[in-house]
Amino acid sequence: MTTKAVIIVPSQGKHASMFKDVAKSLNRKVYAKKAIIVETTVRDVLGVLVVGLYKLDGKVFTWAEVSNLSTVLTISHGGLCDGPNLASEEGGYQPWGSTSCDGTLSSEGEKFWNSIGNVLKSGGKIVLIGCSMGSGSYGQSVANAAKRATYASDGLFAAADEATTLKHVKAIEKGLAIRPMKRFNPETT
C-alpha cells in the first residue's frame, strides 16, 4: 500500500478520542484507507518535551517509514502561537510551538516541521486542524520551516466534529481553503 497521508492526533487530553474518530473518518472518506494515523505521547524528560509517535496498533511510528506523502495533518486543539496541542489539559504540551509568539518556532518546532517537509512530495501540504493556528504567525512559520504550503484556521475550528473537518479537508485536497482555513505559502528569501 502506498501511503498518501499521515494524520497526527493526541493520545491523551480533552477530546482525544473524538480527534481519533475524525482521523479514522478522514482515512476512510478522503484518503481511501491509505493514511497512517499516529497518536502522540508527550513526556517531560529533564525539562525537555519528548514526543513519541505510535500507530493505532501500538507500534512505534518513524518518518523513515514514509516518503512522497501528499499530506500531513494534525487534528487537535490549537493556539495562536503554539501550534498543535498534543496533550490538552495534561500540561498543555505544545513542543512544536513558537518561543514567544513572534513568529519564531522553537528549535524542536523548526526541526520537526523541516523534517515533515522532507517526507512530502513536491506539491505536498500540511494541514493544521484546530483553533487559531493561522491567526498569528504560526501557520506561516510552519510553511517556511517545511518549505511546503500549510493550511490553518484563523479562528475557532470544530476539529472534533467529523462533518466540519471532512468538509474543509476535502476542499483543501482540491486546492481550496474555505474560511476559517487559510493557505500559507513558504516565503522565499
C-alpha positions in Angstrom: 0.0 0.0 0.0 1.3 3.4 -0.9 0.7 5.8 2.0 -0.9 9.1 0.9 -1.1 10.9 4.2 -0.1 10.8 7.9 -2.7 12.1 10.4 -1.3 13.1 13.8 -3.7 13.1 16.8 -3.1 13.4 20.6 -3.3 10.2 22.6 -4.4 12.0 25.8 -6.3 15.0 26.9 -9.7 16.5 26.2 -11.4 15.3 23.0 -8.5 12.9 22.2 -10.9 10.0 21.3 -13.0 12.4 19.2 -9.9 13.6 17.3 -9.0 9.9 16.6 -12.6 9.2 15.3 -12.3 12.2 12.9 -8.9 10.9 11.7 -10.4 7.4 11.1 -13.2 9.1 9.1 -10.7 11.1 7.0 -8.8 7.9 6.3 -11.9 6.2 5.0 -13.7 9.0 3.3 -10.8 11.2 1.9 -7.7 9.1 1.7 -9.2 5.7 0.6 -7.6 3.9 3.7 -4.2 5.0 2.5 -3.4 7.2 5.5 -1.5 6.3 8.6 -3.0 7.6 11.9 -0.4 8.4 14.5 -1.0 9.1 18.2 1.4 11.3 20.1 2.6 10.9 23.7 4.4 13.7 25.3 6.8 13.3 28.2 8.9 15.8 30.1 12.4 14.4 30.4 14.7 16.6 32.4 12.8 19.8 31.2 12.8 18.7 27.5 9.5 17.6 25.9 9.9 14.3 24.2 7.2 13.3 21.7 6.5 9.6 20.9 4.6 8.7 17.8 2.6 5.4 17.8 0.4 3.8 15.2 -3.1 2.7 16.3 -1.8 -0.9 16.6 0.6 0.4 19.3 3.8 0.0 17.2 6.2 2.9 17.1 6.0 5.1 14.0 9.0 6.7 12.4 9.1 9.1 9.5 11.6 6.7 7.8 8.6 4.5 7.0 7.0 7.1 4.6 8.1 9.3 1.7 6.5 11.2 -1.1 3.3 11.9 1.0 0.7 14.2 -0.3 -0.5 15.5 3.1 0.5 15.6 6.8 -2.3 16.6 9.1 -2.6 17.4 12.8 -6.0 17.2 14.5 -6.0 18.8 17.9 -6.8 21.8 20.0 -4.5 24.6 18.9 -3.3 28.0 19.8 -2.4 31.3 18.2 1.3 30.9 18.8 1.8 27.4 19.9 0.5 25.1 17.2 -1.0 21.7 17.8 -1.8 21.0 21.5 -0.8 17.3 21.8 -1.9 16.9 25.4 -4.7 19.4 26.1 -5.3 19.9 29.8 -2.5 17.5 30.5 0.1 20.3 30.9 -0.7 21.9 27.6 2.3 20.4 25.8 3.0 22.0 22.5 6.5 21.0 21.7 6.4 22.3 18.1 5.3 25.8 19.1 6.7 29.3 18.9 9.1 30.5 21.5 7.5 33.9 22.1 4.6 34.4 19.7 6.9 36.4 17.4 6.8 34.0 14.5 10.0 32.2 15.6 9.4 28.4 16.0 11.1 26.7 18.9 14.1 24.7 17.9 12.0 21.5 18.2 9.3 23.0 16.1 11.8 24.1 13.4 13.4 20.6 13.3 10.0 18.8 13.3 8.4 20.9 10.5 11.5 20.8 8.4 11.6 17.0 8.6 7.9 16.9 7.6 8.8 19.0 4.5 11.3 16.3 3.6 8.7 13.5 3.6 6.2 15.5 1.5 6.3 15.2 -2.3 6.6 18.3 -4.4 3.2 20.0 -4.1 2.6 18.2 -0.8 0.9 20.1 2.1 0.5 20.4 5.8 -3.0 20.8 7.3 -3.3 22.1 10.9 -6.8 21.2 12.1 -7.7 23.1 15.2 -8.4 26.6 16.5 -6.4 29.7 15.7 -3.1 28.2 14.3 -3.5 30.5 11.3 -4.4 33.7 13.0 -0.9 34.7 14.2 2.4 33.8 12.6 2.3 30.1 13.4 0.9 28.9 10.1 3.4 30.9 8.1 6.3 29.7 10.3 5.4 26.1 9.6 5.1 26.8 5.9 8.6 28.4 6.0 10.2 25.6 8.0 8.7 22.8 5.9 9.0 24.7 2.6 5.5 23.5 1.8 2.0 25.0 1.6 0.4 25.0 5.0 -3.3 25.3 5.8 -4.6 26.5 9.2 -7.6 28.2 10.7 -7.5 31.9 11.6 -10.3 31.5 14.2 -12.3 28.9 16.0 -12.5 25.5 14.3 -14.5 22.4 15.4 -11.7 19.9 14.9 -13.5 17.2 16.8 -16.6 17.5 14.5 -16.4 15.0 11.7 -18.7 16.9 9.2 -16.8 20.1 9.7 -13.3 18.6 9.3 -14.3 16.4 6.3 -15.8 19.5 4.5 -12.6 21.5 5.0 -10.1 18.7 4.3 -12.0 17.7 1.1 -11.8 21.3 -0.1 -8.1 21.6 0.8 -7.3 18.4 -1.2 -8.9 20.2 -4.2 -6.7 23.2 -3.6 -9.3 25.4 -1.9 -9.3 27.0 1.6 -12.8 27.6 3.0 -12.9 30.1 5.8 -11.8 30.0 8.6 -9.0 28.0 6.9 -6.2 29.9 5.2 -3.3 28.8 3.0 0.2 29.9 3.8 2.9 29.6 1.1 6.5 29.3 2.1 8.3 32.6 1.8 11.4 32.7 -0.4 14.4 34.5 0.7 
